[in-house]
Amino acid sequence: MQTRRRCSKFVLLAALCIAGRWIGDLQGQQTNNSYPMIMHCHPTAVQIGTTSEHEVSARYNLHGATQVLVSGEGVVASVINDDNPSENSMDYFFATLYPRLFLLSRYLKKSFGDDTDAESARNDIFASKCSLRFHVADDAIPGVRDFRIMTPHGVSTIGQIVLVRDPIVVESANNDSLAQAQPVQLPAALCGLIERAEDVDCFQFTAEAGSRWVFHVRAQRLLNRLHDMQVRIDPMITLRHPSGAILATSDNHFAGDPLLAYEFEQPGTYFLEIRDVRYQGNPDWVYVIEAHNRPFVTQVRPLAVKKDQESMVELVGWNLPEETFATVTAKSSGDEVWDVAVPHWNGIALNEVPVVVTEHAIQEEQVLQQLTHSLGEETQRLKEAAGNELQEPTQPSDFTFPGVWSGTISEFDEVDRFPFQAKANEKFSFQVIARRALSELDPLIRITNEQGQVLLEVDDATVDRMVTADSIIENWAAPADGKYLLEIRDLHQRGGREFVYAIDAERASPHFELQLDTDKTLLAPGMGSVLYVRALRKNGFAGEIELHVDGLPEGVHAIAGRVLPELQDGCILFKASSDAPMGVSNITVKGIATFSDDQGRSTVVESKARTFQEFYSPGGGRGNYPVTFHSVSVARPMDIRSIAMSPTEIQLAPGESQRIDVTIERAPDYKGNVTLDLILQHLEQPYGNTLPKGVSVDVASSKTLLSADENSGFITIKADPTAPSVERQLVTMNVHVAINFVMKHTFCSEPLFISVRKPD
């Protein structure tokens, strides 16, 4: 019997070993390992001026993480190395149940070179979690920072960490009812997760009579940069009396996140609850509740301030005396029309608040002058502290372009009007910044003539590939010489001190903006990939745009293409040398164009590209969300090892077709489907297409799907009979490996140049 039991254990152990190896092989057959996808960081906040440790959870592999990139200034992060196996790995199972066998297996791996073999190296310990250490400087600006992690499997997607002023308190395991409420000492930043259905996290605290507390939640907004989050948290908070009776609740304030301010009439012990309004849950739904009794600023008036200057503003928010003024200094990077600044009031640095930063003249409402005149000595003190005096508001007739109008829709049914002079066919652009800067205003703008006739009315606009409540007018031409008025009001006729706005006004001139379709480029030694750059042409600009890139990692070179006249997409081909070391860096992409104005004068226009991260939207769509930086990394060999293409130079005559043959080399253990394409598309919608005008892929005459053991395919391109001539347009042969239904890992060939020439 004893022998039989020993044999049974041996058979079970052998079966488990085989199963473990089979699971490892399956991992090796997924390019996901080379696409680390951060899902959350817990705790999701770090106190300014401290160093703390945090656990990052991800889909796919974070094992061997080496470096952390963080946006902004004042934050440094590093990986806490841990050679212990992950709880999600088979190695962890054996290390726990059979430690001697685990050590033997590791010894055999090293003895037979398994750790350095390219195939096995991809299939090492699988870890969906890693630990990071964040160090935040004393003068760091509070708010959300983007970060990403470099691993041997490539650089990760974007994660987020919140910088707060108060100590961090992490929720306890059992705090799901008032009876189990977790005692906390406020002020604090309460960090936790709504990790399962019907999860309600409860906190118990004491408050004095007359004390006024603010509870600011970040939760839904921490999910906006996740690649694959099909359902988002919709948090609400509830404040309860010691008896359990509800004192106050808050649901949506900043998007879906709550903000609650409350003055306690009686001293005592109170309860704070947070849950999803639908009682849903998810292991990646993190939150932080900033609970304190300091002033909390929601807006400043005026919303617009001068760049790199100390400005005086009126504070709007909670726990503030009436007509409270403070100083702010804003240093915009120039990438955004708005930025964040920290007001300083009575020597106290408050929370971060959005401001519009400009180098142009600012025309303010009369209300600011009237309020400041009523404050006497305090106003004078702030003037002296700011080092400058308040300027008298310029008269409407004095407005010059470019400039900024800044004001507040203070009352119900208020309409603010700004007059300006224009000549016939003179063109103007107006951009409202309100909701994007967390204003309560839902702006509606229109242009009228002196007689009050409405010439144009505009409501919502698309900014950064998303619809915003802010209004934008572009390239409006005055029908005749005369005076015109730009009117702004709230769409729902509301008003209040929180309804601030700024209007960036300028004479329309031809220019362009650039957008990077993805936020990272993943390379391996000897392999290439592509970054698509989309041009948004403004005010009639239709010329060619030359692309440039700076900041590449060691061992990586780039071929920067162009955006052809009247088209919207260009591309940059990255290639890592065969001996490129593992590494990562953030890049900068810009475009340069030259055009001539009506007088024949040559003008050079330059634009820095903004980065967008793709995401898997509910229903299978592909969306994009703006993020802080684009990273290029070089990591281990991946599923595709080489791509051969013939020809690499193509010359087409209008109406002509030509075939391009492609052969790929797979990793020995990769058997998944591979698709070939000359553009980036999803559900037949192009997101990057650098083919010349009139040139397209002849799908019926192409073999683009390579399954299982297939390594060869071809694409046929054709030129329409009316295709215009073009010389050597950069195109890439894309080899796509699916990560999920939406995201693809794209490998690229050597550059492909396509010319269209009419026969002599």
Number of C-alpha atoms within 10 A of each C-alpha: 6 7 8 9 10 11 12 12 12 12 12 12 14 12 12 15 15 12 13 17 14 12 15 19 17 14 20 25 20 21 22 22 26 28 23 26 25 28 26 26 25 21 25 28 33 27 22 22 16 13 15 15 17 19 16 20 22 21 18 22 30 31 23 19 24 16 17 20 21 22 16 14 12 15 21 16 20 18 19 16 13 12 9 10 19 18 16 13 18 21 24 18 17 20 17 13 11 13 14 12 12 18 14 11 14 14 13 13 15 12 10 10 12 16 17 12 11 14 20 16 17 27 19 19 22 23 21 21 22 22 19 21 17 22 19 23 16 13 12 16 24 22 16 18 18 18 20 22 27 26 27 24 30 30 32 28 24 27 25 24 21 20 21 25 24 18 18 21 19 19 19 16 10 12 19 19 15 20 9 15 20 21 17 16 13 19 20 21 29 24 22 23 25 24 15 15 14 15 19 22 24 25 23 21 16 14 18 13 11 12 14 18 22 21 24 22 29 25 25 19 18 24 22 18 23 21 23 20 18 12 13 19 26 22 25 22 27 19 22 19 16 14 10 11 11 13 13 14 18 19 19 14 14 18 12 18 22 24 20 20 19 18 15 16 12 12 12 13 15 20 24 21 20 25 23 22 13 12 15 20 21 17 13 21 26 24 30 26 24 23 20 19 17 16 21 22 19 19 25 26 26 26 27 31 28 20 18 14 17 16 24 25 22 19 27 22 16 18 18 14 11 9 12 17 25 24 22 25 21 24 15 19 11 12 12 10 18 23 18 21 22 21 25 16 16 9 8 12 18 19 20 19 22 22 30 27 26 21 13 17 17 24 25 24 18 13 14 17 14 10 15 19 11 11 13 10 11 13 20 15 11 21 17 11 15 18 11 13 14 15 10 11 14 14 13 15 11 11 19 17 15 17 19 27 22 22 24 27 24 17 14 13 13 16 17 16 17 16 19 16 16 18 13 11 12 16 18 20 19 23 19 25 28 27 19 17 23 20 22 23 28 23 28 22 25 18 22 18 17 11 9 10 10 14 12 12 16 15 17 15 17 12 13 14 13 11 10 18 20 24 25 23 19 16 18 17 16 20 14 13 12 13 16 22 19 19 18 26 23 22 14 12 16 17 21 14 19 20 24 28 33 26 25 23 20 19 19 20 16 17 21 23 16 24 22 25 23 23 24 26 21 27 33 29 21 17 24 27 25 28 22 20 30 24 21 15 17 15 17 13 16 19 18 18 26 17 24 17 17 11 14 19 20 17 17 25 15 17 16 18 23 21 26 20 13 14 20 20 25 27 24 23 21 26 26 24 18 12 12 18 18 20 22 27 18 17 15 16 21 19 22 16 19 14 16 11 10 6 6 8 8 11 12 10 14 18 19 19 21 25 25 23 22 23 22 19 16 12 7 14 12 19 17 22 19 20 18 19 24 23 25 22 27 31 22 19 21 27 26 22 16 16 21 16 18 13 13 17 14 17 17 22 19 20 14 14 18 16 17 18 17 21 16 19 15 19 17 13 15 21 18 17 14 21 17 23 20 20 19 21 14 15 9 7 9 11 15 21 22 25 24 25 18 16 24 17 19 16 12 8 13 18 18 18 17 18 13 10 11 16 15 19 18 19 21 18 21 19 22 16 13 13 19 17 15 16 12 15 22 23 25 27 25 21 25 20 21 18 15 12 11 19 18 18 19 24 28 24 25 19 22 19 17 20 19 23 15 15 7 3
